[in-house]
Structures are given as C-alpha cells and as structure tokens.
Amino acid sequence: MRIVTWLISNAVALAVATWLVGGIYFDGPTSGMEEVKQKLLPLLIVALVLGLVSSFVKPVVTFFAFPFILLTLGLLLLVINAAMLGLTAWILGPTGVGFHVDGFWAAVLGGIIISIVGWGLDRVWPDSDE
C-alpha cells in the first residue's frame, strides 16, 4: 500500500507541475476527457521514473555536492531537483512516453512545485506504516 500512495502522490505532484508550468508537458490532446485517457498511463510511468531517480541518483549527487550546498545556503538543492526532473525527461525521451521539460527555468519551477505539492500531500495523506 505504501508504494501505491507514493506513486499516486508523485503523479499528483507531477500533474500539478505540468498544469502550472508551460515548459513541462506531455504530448497529446490538451483538454477534455481524451486528454485524461491518453495521459494517465504516461503520467504514472513518469512519476515512477522520477521517484526512482529521486531515490537513487539524487542522494549520490547531493552527497558529492554537499560542500556547494552549504556554500549556497541550500539553493543548489533547487538546481539538483531541476536536474532530476530533466534527467527523468532525458531517460524517458527514447521510450515514446511523450514527457518533455523545456529549459532550465521550467525544470527549476517544476521541481519547486513538485516538492511543495509532495510535501503537502505527505501532510494530508501520511503513510499508514508509521
């Protein structure tokens, strides 16, 4: 059950970011029920890959960048979050999922939104294992 709630919260946070940031988008229709039908599975796939990238790659990058994170008073973490979002788009590029992140600032804003929405969902919908 914990994995399902983790995947759903990642998917919701990602959906909010794609809705608010023009440079983060999925290929396909842009409105109506047809959009929901065509983008639900790709959204879940991207949420899964983004979660895996954030779980395995981000800690390694954060560890090696720790002195610079201290030097920038934590602002480098925004860049690391943006890099994880861009890495996810790059990994999924050849798969045909149709997920795109256009540019650094779109990735930074998307990373901020995903972090805030994810934090809010964790507060509203805590893990049942705790």
N, C-alpha and C positions, 0 to 999 in steps of 0.2 A: 504494500500500500504506500510505503514511503516513496518509492520510485515513481509511482503514478502521480502523487501530489507534487513531487519535484518537477516532473515533466510538464504537468499542467501549469504550474506557476511559471516555469521558464517560457512556455508557449504564450501565456497571457502577457508576460512582460515583453516578449518579442513582438507580439501583436500590437501592443500599445506603442512600442517604438516605431514599428512600420507605419502606424496610423499617424503619428505625430511628426516624424522626420521624413522629409521628402526624398532624401538620398538613400533611404533604406526601403527596399521594396521587393515584391515578388512579381514574376511575370504572370500575365493573365488578366482576366477581367478586373475592373476596379470598383464595381458596385453590384449590389443585388445578391440574391441567393446563389447565383452562379459563381460569384467570387468566393463565397464561403465553401462551396462544394469543391472547387478546384484548388484552393489554397490551404485547406485544413491539414491534409497529409504532409505537404511540404513544410508547413509551419511546425508540425510535430517533429519532423526529421531535423529541421534546423535547430529547434530547441534542444533536441537530444545531442546533436553535434556540438552546439555551443556549450551545453552543460559539461560534456566530456572534455572539451578544450579547456574550459574554465577549471575543471577538476584536476587535470593532469599537466597541462602546459603552463597555465598561469602561476601556480606555486613555484615552478622552477624559474620562470622569468622574474617573479617577484623576489625570490631569494638572491639571484645574481644582481638584481637592480637595487637591492636594499640600501646601499650607501647613497645612491642617487635619489631614492625615495625620501630618505632623511634630509638630504640637501635641498630638495624642492618642497619640503614640508608636506609630502604626500601627494602633490599634484601629479607626479609621474604615474600614480595609480590610475588616473583618468586616461593617460596615454596607453597604459597596459590594457585596460578594459577595451579601449578602442582597437588595439591591436588584436585582441582575442575575437572581437566581432569581425574584423577584417580577415583574420585567419580562417574563421568559420566560413565566410563567403568564398574565400580562395579555395578551401578544401572542397566545398560543395560545387564550385564552378563547373568542373568537368562532368558532374553527375546529372546535370539537367534538371535539378530541383528548381532553378529559377530564382535563387536568392541573390540579391545584389546590394552592395554597400558602395556608394559613390562618394569617395573622398574621405579625407581625414576628419574634417569637422563633422560630417554626418555620422561617422563612426564614434567620435567623442560624445556627441549629443545622444546618440543611440545607447552608448554604454552607460551614460548617466541615467537615462530614462529606465533602462533595463535594471540597473542597480536599485533605483528608488522604488520601482514597481515591485521588484522581487523582495525587497525589504518589507514593503507594505503588506504584501501577500503573506510573508512569513509571520508577521504580527497578527494578521487576521485569521490565518489558516495554519496554526502550528502543527508540527509533526505529531502524530499520535504515539510515537515511540518514546517521547520524552516524558 
